[in-house]
Amino acid sequence: MEIYLRRVALPSTPNMSPIRLITLNQLIIDNKKLGEGEFGAVYAAKLMFEENSDKKFPAAVKVINPTTNLRHNIEFVRDY
Ligand SMILES: Nc1ncnc2c1ncn2[C@@H]1O[C@H](COP(=O)(O)OP(=O)(O)OP(=O)(O)O)[C@@H](O)[C@H]1O
């Protein structure tokens, strides 16, 4: 599974932050849905920059809807 990490920019500024790959072990995904978009649901989460680190940072995780077709998923990741 590939997880893409990107810092969320202010809405008024272009998001120029690089995409970074992390592993699932660096995330604790809460059972709290924050919202939903066309491509999938967004959940509250905690992010660790190193596995099992005591430092946990609040994050929002978008889980891409598996029913969305592959072309759309590729477009989503490219444009994100
Ligand atoms: N960082 C965040 N913090 C809190 N809530 C968030 C965050 N990101 C997204 N959400 C919630 O999830 C909802 C969907 O966000 P998302 O970014 O997926 O929207 P979208 O761009 O319309 O989706 P899509 O690209 O799939 O059409 C938002 O309307 C908001 O309620």
The ligand as a MOL file (V3000), in Angstrom:
LIG
                    3D

  0  0  0     0  0            999 V3000
M  V30 BEGIN CTAB
M  V30 COUNTS 31 33 0 0 0
M  V30 BEGIN ATOM
M  V30 1 N -7.0440 18.6660 7.0350 0
M  V30 2 C -8.3580 18.5430 7.2680 0
M  V30 3 N -8.8570 18.8220 8.4800 0
M  V30 4 C -10.1820 18.6670 8.7430 0
M  V30 5 N -11.0910 18.2390 7.8550 0
M  V30 6 C -10.6330 17.9600 6.6270 0
M  V30 7 C -9.2640 18.0790 6.2640 0
M  V30 8 N -9.1290 17.7340 4.9630 0
M  V30 9 C -10.3700 17.4110 4.5500 0
M  V30 10 N -11.2910 17.5440 5.5320 0
M  V30 11 C -12.7240 17.2860 5.4450 0
M  V30 12 O -12.9680 16.3200 4.4370 0
M  V30 13 C -13.7970 16.8790 3.4070 0
M  V30 14 C -13.3280 16.3770 2.0610 0
M  V30 15 O -12.0380 16.8690 1.8370 0
M  V30 16 P -11.3270 16.6500 0.4700 0
M  V30 17 O -9.9900 17.2800 0.5360 0
M  V30 18 O -11.3750 15.1900 0.1660 0
M  V30 19 O -12.3000 17.4750 -0.4670 0
M  V30 20 P -12.4050 17.5000 -2.0280 0
M  V30 21 O -11.1780 18.1390 -2.5860 0
M  V30 22 O -13.7130 18.0790 -2.3320 0
M  V30 23 O -12.3910 15.9460 -2.3950 0
M  V30 24 P -12.2300 15.2830 -3.8400 0
M  V30 25 O -10.9050 15.7160 -4.3890 0
M  V30 26 O -12.2420 13.7980 -3.5030 0
M  V30 27 O -13.3960 15.7020 -4.6380 0
M  V30 28 C -13.6930 18.3890 3.5760 0
M  V30 29 O -14.8380 19.0400 3.1410 0
M  V30 30 C -13.5160 18.5230 5.0830 0
M  V30 31 O -14.7630 18.4520 5.7090 0
M  V30 END ATOM
M  V30 BEGIN BOND
M  V30 1 1 1 2
M  V30 2 1 2 3
M  V30 3 2 2 7
M  V30 4 2 3 4
M  V30 5 1 4 5
M  V30 6 2 5 6
M  V30 7 1 6 7
M  V30 8 1 6 10
M  V30 9 1 7 8
M  V30 10 2 8 9
M  V30 11 1 9 10
M  V30 12 1 10 11
M  V30 13 1 11 12
M  V30 14 1 11 30
M  V30 15 1 12 13
M  V30 16 1 13 14
M  V30 17 1 13 28
M  V30 18 1 14 15
M  V30 19 1 15 16
M  V30 20 2 16 17
M  V30 21 1 16 18
M  V30 22 1 16 19
M  V30 23 1 19 20
M  V30 24 2 20 21
M  V30 25 1 20 22
M  V30 26 1 20 23
M  V30 27 1 23 24
M  V30 28 2 24 25
M  V30 29 1 24 26
M  V30 30 1 24 27
M  V30 31 1 28 29
M  V30 32 1 28 30
M  V30 33 1 30 31
M  V30 END BOND
M  V30 END CTAB
M  END
